[in-house]
């Protein structure tokens, strides 16, 4: 049970990291285009 919860937690964190990276790339692209 604990192992499954840990996997779910890691998966959620990985997804959040992927979203954050995508947001950062989009933001950087907008800033770069504004110059």
PDBQT receptor file of N, H, CA, C and O in Angstrom, charges set to zero:
ATOM      1  N   UNK A   1       0.841  -1.200   0.000  1.00  0.00    +0.000 N 
ATOM      2  CA  UNK A   1       0.000   0.000   0.000  1.00  0.00    +0.000 C 
ATOM      3  C   UNK A   1       0.875   1.250   0.000  1.00  0.00    +0.000 C 
ATOM      4  O   UNK A   1       0.647   2.179  -0.775  1.00  0.00    +0.000 OA
ATOM      5  N   UNK A   2       1.876   1.263   0.874  1.00  0.00    +0.000 N 
ATOM      6  H   UNK A   2       2.062   0.508   1.503  1.00  0.00    +0.000 HD
ATOM      7  CA  UNK A   2       2.759   2.433   0.927  1.00  0.00    +0.000 C 
ATOM      8  C   UNK A   2       3.506   2.595  -0.386  1.00  0.00    +0.000 C 
ATOM      9  O   UNK A   2       3.719   3.712  -0.858  1.00  0.00    +0.000 OA
ATOM     10  N   UNK A   3       3.904   1.466  -0.975  1.00  0.00    +0.000 N 
ATOM     11  H   UNK A   3       3.731   0.559  -0.592  1.00  0.00    +0.000 HD
ATOM     12  CA  UNK A   3       4.666   1.511  -2.225  1.00  0.00    +0.000 C 
ATOM     13  C   UNK A   3       3.820   2.132  -3.336  1.00  0.00    +0.000 C 
ATOM     14  O   UNK A   3       4.315   2.946  -4.116  1.00  0.00    +0.000 OA
ATOM     15  N   UNK A   4       2.541   1.747  -3.407  1.00  0.00    +0.000 N 
ATOM     16  H   UNK A   4       2.139   1.085  -2.774  1.00  0.00    +0.000 HD
ATOM     17  CA  UNK A   4       1.657   2.294  -4.438  1.00  0.00    +0.000 C 
ATOM     18  C   UNK A   4       1.463   3.789  -4.222  1.00  0.00    +0.000 C 
ATOM     19  O   UNK A   4       1.434   4.559  -5.183  1.00  0.00    +0.000 OA
ATOM     20  N   UNK A   5       1.330   4.203  -2.966  1.00  0.00    +0.000 N 
ATOM     21  H   UNK A   5       1.353   3.578  -2.185  1.00  0.00    +0.000 HD
ATOM     22  CA  UNK A   5       1.146   5.619  -2.661  1.00  0.00    +0.000 C 
ATOM     23  C   UNK A   5       2.393   6.403  -3.053  1.00  0.00    +0.000 C 
ATOM     24  O   UNK A   5       2.300   7.523  -3.557  1.00  0.00    +0.000 OA
ATOM     25  N   UNK A   6       3.551   5.810  -2.820  1.00  0.00    +0.000 N 
ATOM     26  H   UNK A   6       3.626   4.901  -2.412  1.00  0.00    +0.000 HD
ATOM     27  CA  UNK A   6       4.803   6.480  -3.168  1.00  0.00    +0.000 C 
ATOM     28  C   UNK A   6       4.914   6.649  -4.679  1.00  0.00    +0.000 C 
ATOM     29  O   UNK A   6       5.344   7.697  -5.160  1.00  0.00    +0.000 OA
ATOM     30  N   UNK A   7       4.527   5.622  -5.422  1.00  0.00    +0.000 N 
ATOM     31  H   UNK A   7       4.177   4.771  -5.031  1.00  0.00    +0.000 HD
ATOM     32  CA  UNK A   7       4.583   5.707  -6.883  1.00  0.00    +0.000 C 
ATOM     33  C   UNK A   7       3.629   6.790  -7.379  1.00  0.00    +0.000 C 
ATOM     34  O   UNK A   7       3.965   7.563  -8.275  1.00  0.00    +0.000 OA
ATOM     35  N   UNK A   8       2.433   6.838  -6.787  1.00  0.00    +0.000 N 
ATOM     36  H   UNK A   8       2.159   6.210  -6.058  1.00  0.00    +0.000 HD
ATOM     37  CA  UNK A   8       1.452   7.844  -7.188  1.00  0.00    +0.000 C 
ATOM     38  C   UNK A   8       1.994   9.240  -6.897  1.00  0.00    +0.000 C 
ATOM     39  O   UNK A   8       1.799  10.163  -7.688  1.00  0.00    +0.000 OA
ATOM     40  N   UNK A   9       2.667   9.392  -5.774  1.00  0.00    +0.000 N 
ATOM     41  H   UNK A   9       2.826   8.643  -5.131  1.00  0.00    +0.000 HD
ATOM     42  CA  UNK A   9       3.229  10.687  -5.384  1.00  0.00    +0.000 C 
ATOM     43  C   UNK A   9       4.322  11.108  -6.364  1.00  0.00    +0.000 C 
ATOM     44  O   UNK A   9       4.344  12.253  -6.817  1.00  0.00    +0.000 OA
ATOM     45  N   UNK A  10       5.209  10.203  -6.686  1.00  0.00    +0.000 N 
ATOM     46  H   UNK A  10       5.191   9.273  -6.319  1.00  0.00    +0.000 HD
ATOM     47  CA  UNK A  10       6.300  10.505  -7.614  1.00  0.00    +0.000 C 
ATOM     48  C   UNK A  10       5.741  10.839  -8.995  1.00  0.00    +0.000 C 
ATOM     49  O   UNK A  10       6.233  11.744  -9.669  1.00  0.00    +0.000 OA
ATOM     50  N   UNK A  11       4.714  10.106  -9.408  1.00  0.00    +0.000 N 
ATOM     51  H   UNK A  11       4.314   9.371  -8.861  1.00  0.00    +0.000 HD
ATOM     52  CA  UNK A  11       4.102  10.367 -10.713  1.00  0.00    +0.000 C 
ATOM     53  C   UNK A  11       3.497  11.762 -10.737  1.00  0.00    +0.000 C 
ATOM     54  O   UNK A  11       3.652  12.489 -11.718  1.00  0.00    +0.000 OA
ATOM     55  N   UNK A  12       2.808  12.141  -9.663  1.00  0.00    +0.000 N 
ATOM     56  H   UNK A  12       2.682  11.550  -8.866  1.00  0.00    +0.000 HD
ATOM     57  CA  UNK A  12       2.189  13.461  -9.591  1.00  0.00    +0.000 C 
ATOM     58  C   UNK A  12       3.255  14.549  -9.631  1.00  0.00    +0.000 C 
ATOM     59  O   UNK A  12       3.091  15.552 -10.325  1.00  0.00    +0.000 OA
ATOM     60  N   UNK A  13       4.336  14.358  -8.899  1.00  0.00    +0.000 N 
ATOM     61  H   UNK A  13       4.469  13.543  -8.335  1.00  0.00    +0.000 HD
ATOM     62  CA  UNK A  13       5.411  15.349  -8.878  1.00  0.00    +0.000 C 
ATOM     63  C   UNK A  13       6.070  15.460 -10.245  1.00  0.00    +0.000 C 
ATOM     64  O   UNK A  13       6.423  16.556 -10.683  1.00  0.00    +0.000 OA
ATOM     65  N   UNK A  14       6.235  14.333 -10.914  1.00  0.00    +0.000 N 
ATOM     66  H   UNK A  14       5.948  13.443 -10.558  1.00  0.00    +0.000 HD
ATOM     67  CA  UNK A  14       6.849  14.336 -12.244  1.00  0.00    +0.000 C 
ATOM     68  C   UNK A  14       5.976  15.093 -13.230  1.00  0.00    +0.000 C 
ATOM     69  O   UNK A  14       6.478  15.844 -14.067  1.00  0.00    +0.000 OA
ATOM     70  N   UNK A  15       4.655  14.893 -13.128  1.00  0.00    +0.000 N 
ATOM     71  H   UNK A  15       4.247  14.283 -12.448  1.00  0.00    +0.000 HD
ATOM     72  CA  UNK A  15       3.732  15.595 -14.022  1.00  0.00    +0.000 C 
ATOM     73  C   UNK A  15       3.772  17.092 -13.745  1.00  0.00    +0.000 C 
ATOM     74  O   UNK A  15       3.758  17.897 -14.676  1.00  0.00    +0.000 OA
ATOM     75  N   UNK A  16       3.823  17.469 -12.471  1.00  0.00    +0.000 N 
ATOM     76  H   UNK A  16       3.834  16.815 -11.714  1.00  0.00    +0.000 HD
ATOM     77  CA  UNK A  16       3.884  18.889 -12.117  1.00  0.00    +0.000 C 
ATOM     78  C   UNK A  16       5.167  19.508 -12.647  1.00  0.00    +0.000 C 
ATOM     79  O   UNK A  16       5.164  20.650 -13.105  1.00  0.00    +0.000 OA
ATOM     80  N   UNK A  17       6.264  18.763 -12.587  1.00  0.00    +0.000 N 
ATOM     81  H   UNK A  17       6.267  17.835 -12.215  1.00  0.00    +0.000 HD
ATOM     82  CA  UNK A  17       7.545  19.265 -13.078  1.00  0.00    +0.000 C 
ATOM     83  C   UNK A  17       7.474  19.475 -14.584  1.00  0.00    +0.000 C 
ATOM     84  O   UNK A  17       7.979  20.471 -15.102  1.00  0.00    +0.000 OA
ATOM     85  N   UNK A  18       6.848  18.537 -15.285  1.00  0.00    +0.000 N 
ATOM     86  H   UNK A  18       6.437  17.728 -14.864  1.00  0.00    +0.000 HD
ATOM     87  CA  UNK A  18       6.721  18.653 -16.734  1.00  0.00    +0.000 C 
ATOM     88  C   UNK A  18       5.900  19.883 -17.097  1.00  0.00    +0.000 C 
ATOM     89  O   UNK A  18       6.235  20.599 -18.041  1.00  0.00    +0.000 OA
ATOM     90  N   UNK A  19       4.829  20.131 -16.354  1.00  0.00    +0.000 N 
ATOM     91  H   UNK A  19       4.557  19.550 -15.587  1.00  0.00    +0.000 HD
ATOM     92  CA  UNK A  19       3.986  21.302 -16.610  1.00  0.00    +0.000 C 
ATOM     93  C   UNK A  19       4.778  22.573 -16.330  1.00  0.00    +0.000 C 
ATOM     94  O   UNK A  19       4.702  23.535 -17.094  1.00  0.00    +0.000 OA
ATOM     95  N   UNK A  20       5.538  22.581 -15.235  1.00  0.00    +0.000 N 
ATOM     96  H   UNK A  20       5.600  21.800 -14.614  1.00  0.00    +0.000 HD
ATOM     97  CA  UNK A  20       6.329  23.757 -14.879  1.00  0.00    +0.000 C 
ATOM     98  C   UNK A  20       7.384  24.044 -15.941  1.00  0.00    +0.000 C 
ATOM     99  O   UNK A  20       7.627  25.203 -16.278  1.00  0.00    +0.000 OA
ATOM    100  N   UNK A  21       8.010  22.999 -16.469  1.00  0.00    +0.000 N 
ATOM    101  H   UNK A  21       7.813  22.057 -16.196  1.00  0.00    +0.000 HD
ATOM    102  CA  UNK A  21       9.029  23.190 -17.505  1.00  0.00    +0.000 C 
ATOM    103  C   UNK A  21       8.396  23.746 -18.773  1.00  0.00    +0.000 C 
ATOM    104  O   UNK A  21       8.959  24.630 -19.420  1.00  0.00    +0.000 OA
ATOM    105  N   UNK A  22       7.223  23.228 -19.126  1.00  0.00    +0.000 N 
ATOM    106  H   UNK A  22       6.766  22.510 -18.601  1.00  0.00    +0.000 HD
ATOM    107  CA  UNK A  22       6.529  23.719 -20.311  1.00  0.00    +0.000 C 
ATOM    108  C   UNK A  22       6.149  25.178 -20.146  1.00  0.00    +0.000 C 
ATOM    109  O   UNK A  22       6.268  25.964 -21.086  1.00  0.00    +0.000 OA
ATOM    110  N   UNK A  23       5.689  25.545 -18.949  1.00  0.00    +0.000 N 
ATOM    111  H   UNK A  23       5.592  24.906 -18.186  1.00  0.00    +0.000 HD
ATOM    112  CA  UNK A  23       5.319  26.929 -18.675  1.00  0.00    +0.000 C 
ATOM    113  C   UNK A  23       6.545  27.835 -18.761  1.00  0.00    +0.000 C 
ATOM    114  O   UNK A  23       6.471  28.935 -19.309  1.00  0.00    +0.000 OA
ATOM    115  N   UNK A  24       7.663  27.376 -18.223  1.00  0.00    +0.000 N 
ATOM    116  H   UNK A  24       7.723  26.483 -17.778  1.00  0.00    +0.000 HD
ATOM    117  CA  UNK A  24       8.894  28.166 -18.250  1.00  0.00    +0.000 C 
ATOM    118  C   UNK A  24       9.363  28.376 -19.685  1.00  0.00    +0.000 C 
ATOM    119  O   UNK A  24       9.808  29.467 -20.043  1.00  0.00    +0.000 OA
ATOM    120  N   UNK A  25       9.263  27.339 -20.501  1.00  0.00    +0.000 N 
ATOM    121  H   UNK A  25       8.902  26.453 -20.209  1.00  0.00    +0.000 HD
ATOM    122  CA  UNK A  25       9.688  27.462 -21.901  1.00  0.00    +0.000 C 
ATOM    123  C   UNK A  25       8.788  28.445 -22.644  1.00  0.00    +0.000 C 
ATOM    124  O   UNK A  25       9.267  29.252 -23.442  1.00  0.00    +0.000 OA
ATOM    125  N   UNK A  26       7.484  28.376 -22.381  1.00  0.00    +0.000 N 
ATOM    126  H   UNK A  26       7.095  27.721 -21.733  1.00  0.00    +0.000 HD
ATOM    127  CA  UNK A  26       6.541  29.289 -23.036  1.00  0.00    +0.000 C 
ATOM    128  C   UNK A  26       6.828  30.721 -22.607  1.00  0.00    +0.000 C 
ATOM    129  O   UNK A  26       6.835  31.636 -23.430  1.00  0.00    +0.000 OA
ATOM    130  N   UNK A  27       7.063  30.908 -21.313  1.00  0.00    +0.000 N 
ATOM    131  H   UNK A  27       7.057  30.165 -20.644  1.00  0.00    +0.000 HD
ATOM    132  CA  UNK A  27       7.341  32.246 -20.796  1.00  0.00    +0.000 C 
ATOM    133  C   UNK A  27       8.639  32.783 -21.388  1.00  0.00    +0.000 C 
ATOM    134  O   UNK A  27       8.709  33.947 -21.785  1.00  0.00    +0.000 OA
ATOM    135  N   UNK A  28       9.658  31.946 -21.447  1.00  0.00    +0.000 N 
ATOM    136  H   UNK A  28       9.601  31.001 -21.125  1.00  0.00    +0.000 HD
ATOM    137  CA  UNK A  28      10.941  32.361 -22.010  1.00  0.00    +0.000 C 
ATOM    138  C   UNK A  28      10.769  32.708 -23.489  1.00  0.00    +0.000 C 
ATOM    139  O   UNK A  28      11.384  33.654 -23.983  1.00  0.00    +0.000 OA
ATOM    140  N   UNK A  29       9.941  31.950 -24.186  1.00  0.00    +0.000 N 
ATOM    141  H   UNK A  29       9.442  31.182 -23.784  1.00  0.00    +0.000 HD
ATOM    142  CA  UNK A  29       9.705  32.218 -25.600  1.00  0.00    +0.000 C 
ATOM    143  C   UNK A  29       9.022  33.562 -25.791  1.00  0.00    +0.000 C 
ATOM    144  O   UNK A  29       9.349  34.301 -26.720  1.00  0.00    +0.000 OA
ATOM    145  N   UNK A  30       8.076  33.881 -24.917  1.00  0.00    +0.000 N 
ATOM    146  H   UNK A  30       7.811  33.281 -24.162  1.00  0.00    +0.000 HD
ATOM    147  CA  UNK A  30       7.377  35.162 -25.019  1.00  0.00    +0.000 C 
ATOM    148  C   UNK A  30       8.331  36.312 -24.722  1.00  0.00    +0.000 C 
ATOM    149  O   UNK A  30       8.309  37.338 -25.402  1.00  0.00    +0.000 OA
ATOM    150  N   UNK A  31       9.163  36.137 -23.708  1.00  0.00    +0.000 N 
ATOM    151  H   UNK A  31       9.181  35.304 -23.155  1.00  0.00    +0.000 HD
ATOM    152  CA  UNK A  31      10.113  37.198 -23.354  1.00  0.00    +0.000 C 
ATOM    153  C   UNK A  31      11.122  37.393 -24.481  1.00  0.00    +0.000 C 
ATOM    154  O   UNK A  31      11.494  38.521 -24.807  1.00  0.00    +0.000 OA
ATOM    155  N   UNK A  32      11.557  36.289 -25.070  1.00  0.00    +0.000 N 
ATOM    156  H   UNK A  32      11.255  35.373 -24.806  1.00  0.00    +0.000 HD
ATOM    157  CA  UNK A  32      12.525  36.369 -26.158  1.00  0.00    +0.000 C 
ATOM    158  C   UNK A  32      11.917  37.045 -27.376  1.00  0.00    +0.000 C 
ATOM    159  O   UNK A  32      12.599  37.796 -28.073  1.00  0.00    +0.000 OA
ATOM    160  N   UNK A  33      10.641  36.787 -27.638  1.00  0.00    +0.000 N 
ATOM    161  H   UNK A  33      10.087  36.177 -27.071  1.00  0.00    +0.000 HD
ATOM    162  CA  UNK A  33       9.983  37.366 -28.812  1.00  0.00    +0.000 C 
ATOM    163  C   UNK A  33       9.717  38.852 -28.601  1.00  0.00    +0.000 C 
ATOM    164  O   UNK A  33       9.565  39.605 -29.562  1.00  0.00    +0.000 OA
ATOM    165  N   UNK A  34       9.663  39.269 -27.333  1.00  0.00    +0.000 N 
ATOM    166  H   UNK A  34       9.786  38.657 -26.552  1.00  0.00    +0.000 HD
ATOM    167  CA  UNK A  34       9.358  40.668 -27.035  1.00  0.00    +0.000 C 
ATOM    168  C   UNK A  34      10.542  41.589 -27.221  1.00  0.00    +0.000 C 
ATOM    169  O   UNK A  34      10.381  42.809 -27.253  1.00  0.00    +0.000 OA
ATOM    170  N   UNK A  35      11.735  41.022 -27.343  1.00  0.00    +0.000 N 
ATOM    171  H   UNK A  35      11.866  40.031 -27.316  1.00  0.00    +0.000 HD
ATOM    172  CA  UNK A  35      12.925  41.867 -27.460  1.00  0.00    +0.000 C 
ATOM    173  C   UNK A  35      13.046  42.467 -28.852  1.00  0.00    +0.000 C 
ATOM    174  O   UNK A  35      13.991  43.206 -29.126  1.00  0.00    +0.000 OA
TER     175      UNK A  35
